[in-house]
Amino acid sequence: MHAHIWLIVLLIYCPVAVWHYRWYRETHEGVSTWVDLTISIGWLPFWCYMLWRLFLARSQMSDEPLRDDGTSSDPATPKLCTTSGKPWTDESSQDRGDGQQKDYRVLCEEERAKGFVRPVRRSYQHVGARPKYPTRPLTAEERVRFGDEGYTCFEPYPPERSPAMGRFWTEQQLHSGCGVVTTMGQALAETYARNPRFYGATFCCGCGKHLPVGDNGEFVWDDGSGERVGT
């Protein structure tokens, strides 16, 4: 493998070095040949180093191919199943007519049996996205620059969230959330309990569509804890 990498480096770099040498000779009169060669060949160690880093990064990635259902044969990767128990296909993620998918991926039963890191909760409420930190009104300059986009306030982030400075909010976002409680199947609930960040979105029966979960998600568990779904 290493011999192949270096052979590729030489095959790519040598024509580039020759071209650079000829270009430099044509555009820089009065410069010695040794200087030309030094400049042309001097990039070789840099590109060799970059390709070596690329090779190391590639070698740390799993070479295990994905199966047709999107799961990996690598034993370190949790095995995935579906809520229907059928193999995953291209049609599984299609809309079944009410906004939901025809099927959903879940952690397989043997993976869920390893234990839960959160309680198994089946119901969640759509409360919408809300600022985590105190907001302030827009400045005169911000109103001129962003007023047409509907922003009404700004949420400054604390220093520990640097380099992120903050987030602008619209009135619609501040009043988002239909308040409807949605109940999901047991396999989905256990997948959340086993790996809270497994999903990036979930379905709202009130809105009829999938919306974000997580730290900035729009749902809380319907158990009085106020905990965001997906955290």
N, C-alpha and C positions, 0 to 999 in steps of 0.2 A: 504493500500500500504506500509506504513512504517513498519508494523508488518511483512509483507512478506519479506521485505529487511533484517531486522534483523534476521529473521529465516534462510534465505539463508546464511548470514554471519556466524552464529553459525554452521550450517551444514557443511560449507566448512572449517571453521577455526579449529573446535575441532579435527577432524582427523589429520590435519596438526600439531597442537600443541602436540598431543600425539606422533606422529612420531618424531617430533623434540626433545621431551623430552627423548624418548628412544635412539635416535641417540646420543644426547649429553651425556647421562649417559654412553654409550658404548665407547665414544671417549675421555672423560674427567674424568679420575679417580681421586678420592680424593676430589671431589667437592660435597658440601652438596646438599641435595634434594631441600632445599628452593632456593638455587641459580639456580638449574636446572629449577624449576618451574617459577622462576622470568624471566629467559631468554626465556623460551618457551612461556609464556603467555604475556610477555612484548610487543610483536608485535601486540597483539590484538587491542589496541587503534589506532595504525597506520593504520591497514587495515580497521578498522571501519571508520576512518576519510576519507580514500581514497574512500571507497564505498559510503560514504555519499556525497562526492564531485561529484562522478559519477552520483548519483541519482539526485542531484541538476541540473547538466548539462543536464541530460536526460529530466528532468521535464520542462526545458526551451525550448526544441525542440517541434515542432509541431507534434502532434500525428495523424494529418489528413492524411489518405492514399492518394496515388496518383491514379488518374484515369487511365484508359487504354491508354489515349492519353498523359500521362506524366504530366498533370497539377494537381494542388491541389484543394481540395474543401475548403481550408482555405480562407475565404473572404479577408484576408490581402495579399494573394498572387495574383499578377496580372494574370488574365485569359489569356490563350494562345489560338490562333487559327492557321490556316495554310493559306498559300497563295492561295491554291486551294479552300479553304472553306470546304474541306472534313476532316473527323476525322483523327487524326494522327495514323499511323500504323507502324509496323516494316519495311514495304517496303518504307515508306516515305523518309527515309534518304538514300536509295539506289541510285546509279549512274544511271541516265537516258540515258547514252550513250555518253554524251558530257562533262562529268566531273561535271555537276551540279546534285543536288539531285532531286528526283522526286517531292519533296515538301519541304517547309521550314516553320518553326514556326515563328509566328509574334505575337505581342501584339494584342489582339482583338480590334475591332473598338471602343468599349466603353472605353477601357483603353487609347487608343490613343487620344480620344476626351477630355481627362482631361487636355491636353495642352502639348506643346513641350518645351524642355529646349535647343534645338538647332534648327537651320533652317532645313526645310525639303529639303534635297538635294538628288538627284537621281543618279548623276554621280560621279565617282571617278577614279583617275589615279593610275596606279601601278608604283610607283617611287622607290620601294625597301626600304630596311632597311638602315639607315645611322646613324653614331655616333652622339650623342647629344653634346659631349664634345670633346675638342682637343685630337688627338691621338699622340702617339709617336712610333718610331721604336722599334722593339724587341731588348732586350739586348742579349748579346752573350749567356748567360745561357738560356734565353727563346727560342732562335733559336735552341739550342741543344735539349731542352725538348719538344718544340711544333712545330718545323719546319716541321716535317713529316705530321702534321695535316693541313698544308696549311696556317697557320696564318702569316700575314705580318705586323700587327701593334697591339697596345694595347690602349684601351680607358680607362684612369684612371677616376674613379668617384670622385666627390667632397665629402668632409667629411659628408655632410648631408645625403648621401646615404649609410652611414655605416650601417651594416657591409659589404655590397657589395663593393669589391675593384675595379672592373672594368670588362672590356670585351675584349676578343681577337677577331680580325676580319680577315677574309680571303679576298683575292682579289676578289673572286666571290661575296661575300656579299657586298663589297664596290661598286660593279658595277651591283648589282641586280636591277630588275625593268625593265619590258619590255616597259613601257611608254604608254601602251594601256589604253584607257578610257572605262570603263564598266558602263552601265546604268542598274539600278535595278528597280523593280516594286514599285508602290506607297506605298503599305502596308509595305514593307521592309524599305523604306526610312522614313516613319512615325515612325516605330519602333525605328530606330536609333535616330530620333529627340526626341522621348519621353524618351528613355533610351539609351544613346550613347554607353554604355558598355554591351548592351544586347548580342551582338555576339562576338565571339572570333576569327572569321575568315570570309572572304568573297571571292566571286568567281572572278577570273580574266579571262576575255574572251581571252586575248592574250596568257596566259600560260595554260589555260584550266584546272585550278585547284584552290582549296581554299587555301588562304594564310593568315597569321596572320593580325589582326587589333589591334588597341590600341596604347599605348605609344611607343611600340617597333614594331609596325606594318609596313606594306609595302605599304600602300595606303594613298593618300591625297584626299580631296574633290576637285572636278574639278570646283572650283569657284574662284580661285586665292588667297584664304586665306592661303594656305599652311597647313591647319589644318589636322592632322592625323585622318583618319576614326577610330571611336571607342574611341574617347577621349572627 
